[in-house]
Amino acid sequence: MQAAAPGLVFHLDDRGYYAVLLSREALTSARLAYKLVEKLHSEPRTRDLLPWTELPLSDQFLGKDEQRISVQCRGAAITISIQDSPVAKFEDDAFKNGLVGMILFGDGRAVFRDLIAEEISAASLVPPLSLEPSPH
């Protein structure tokens, strides 16, 4: 029996999806760990794109009951952040678009409180022009 591993699923489409999973039971240290998986609906098992990896020992990750997972996708580049801190970058382009949601792997229970999905256009990443006159 696999312990429950809640996470964030993204780029879900009719072929499959990616998911970032979190667990305290995946490794023997009992520290919080994450992994990135890819699931093709046509295959019975997920593929690990990034293995279980412990989060660093810092106040930002220790003793927290709630974890914030986010991903940023730019083309094939996927950046995973936990507690608003980037923890991994990966490149894969199996799924370019799709839905986002929450997921639970294994046997157990998880409570998901909030889900915010935002699409940020490239134009919104450009700093605004200053309207102040430049000193001469």
Secondary structure, 3 states (H helix, E strand, C coil): CCECEEEEEEEECCCEEEEEEEECCCCCCCCCEEEEEEEECCCCCCEEEEEEEECCCCCCCCCCCCCCEEEEEECCEEEEEECCEEEEEEECCCCCCCEEEEEEECECCCCCCCCCCCCCCHHHHCCCCCCCCCCC
